[in-house]
Amino acid sequence: MADLQDEIKGEIAGNTILVYGKGTKDAPRCGFTQETIQFFNAFGYPFAVVDVLENMPKREALAQLTDWPTLPKVFIDGQFYGDTDILDPMARSGELAKLLDKAFEGKGVTPTIQLR
């Protein structure tokens, strides 16, 4: 389990926005994962999706790490944010756009879509 924890921590550290879900960015295998991918596509920042559908040990390690039993699981700038149930209200209030701007500040990344 320690190796999985280290692997997960490395993935989180290596991606400003990281989604653990069922399937890939190009081929989601769950409606909630697809919804999350569409959600982040709308912001125009790069993000990664890690498919954990068939990797029960990794799914269990993620559930322990986050105390969140369901997928997808979203991390932004190393911080766990749950899924779109949490992020959608943040997006509507403008809080998420500010969070993403701050997360990508100084990284030479400009969103491909401007929501303002």
C-alpha positions in Angstrom: 0.0 0.0 0.0 2.9 2.4 0.7 4.0 2.0 -2.9 0.6 2.9 -4.1 0.4 5.9 -1.8 3.8 7.1 -3.2 2.5 6.6 -6.8 -0.6 8.6 -6.1 1.3 11.4 -4.4 3.6 11.6 -7.4 0.7 11.7 -9.8 -1.0 14.5 -7.8 2.3 16.5 -7.5 2.9 16.1 -11.2 -0.4 17.5 -12.4 -2.0 20.8 -11.5 -5.5 19.4 -12.2 -5.8 15.6 -11.8 -9.0 13.5 -12.1 -9.1 9.9 -10.9 -12.0 8.3 -12.7 -13.3 5.4 -14.8 -11.8 5.5 -18.2 -9.6 8.0 -20.0 -10.0 11.6 -21.1 -10.6 10.4 -24.7 -12.7 7.4 -23.6 -14.5 7.9 -20.3 -16.3 4.7 -19.1 -18.7 6.3 -16.7 -21.1 9.2 -16.9 -19.7 11.0 -13.9 -16.2 10.8 -15.3 -17.4 12.1 -18.6 -19.2 14.9 -16.8 -16.0 15.9 -15.0 -14.0 15.8 -18.2 -16.6 18.1 -19.9 -16.6 20.3 -16.8 -12.8 20.9 -16.9 -12.7 21.2 -20.7 -14.9 24.3 -20.3 -12.2 26.0 -18.3 -9.5 25.5 -20.9 -6.7 24.6 -18.6 -4.7 21.4 -19.1 -5.7 18.4 -16.9 -4.9 14.8 -16.6 -7.2 11.8 -16.1 -6.0 8.6 -14.4 -8.1 5.5 -15.1 -8.6 3.5 -12.0 -11.6 1.5 -13.1 -9.8 -1.8 -13.1 -7.3 -1.1 -10.4 -9.1 -1.9 -7.1 -6.0 -1.6 -4.9 -5.4 2.0 -6.2 -9.1 2.9 -5.8 -9.0 1.7 -2.2 -5.8 3.6 -1.5 -7.4 6.7 -3.0 -10.6 6.2 -0.8 -8.4 6.0 2.3 -6.3 9.0 1.3 -9.3 11.2 0.6 -12.0 9.7 2.8 -14.2 10.0 -0.3 -15.6 6.6 -1.4 -16.8 7.5 -5.0 -15.2 8.3 -8.3 -14.2 10.6 -9.8 -11.9 12.3 -7.4 -10.5 15.7 -8.4 -7.2 17.2 -7.1 -6.3 20.8 -7.9 -2.8 22.1 -7.1 -2.3 19.1 -4.7 -5.5 19.7 -2.8 -8.5 17.2 -2.9 -11.8 18.8 -4.0 -14.2 15.9 -4.3 -16.1 15.9 -7.6 -18.3 18.1 -9.6 -20.9 18.1 -6.8 -18.4 20.3 -4.9 -16.8 22.0 -7.9 -20.0 23.1 -9.7 -21.1 25.5 -7.0 -17.5 26.8 -6.8 -17.6 27.4 -10.5 -21.0 29.3 -10.3 -19.7 31.6 -7.6 -16.4 32.4 -9.4 -14.3 30.8 -6.7 -13.1 28.0 -9.0 -11.9 30.3 -11.7 -9.8 32.2 -9.1 -8.5 28.9 -7.7 -7.4 27.7 -11.2 -5.8 31.1 -12.0 -3.8 30.9 -8.8 -2.9 27.2 -9.4 -1.5 27.9 -12.8 0.1 31.3 -11.9 3.8 31.3 -13.0 3.5 28.1 -14.9 3.3 29.7 -18.3 -0.1 28.3 -19.0 -3.0 30.3 -20.3 -6.5 28.8 -20.5 -7.7 28.1 -24.0 -11.1 29.4 -23.1 -11.8 32.7 -21.3 -14.9 32.4 -19.1 -15.0 36.0 -17.9 
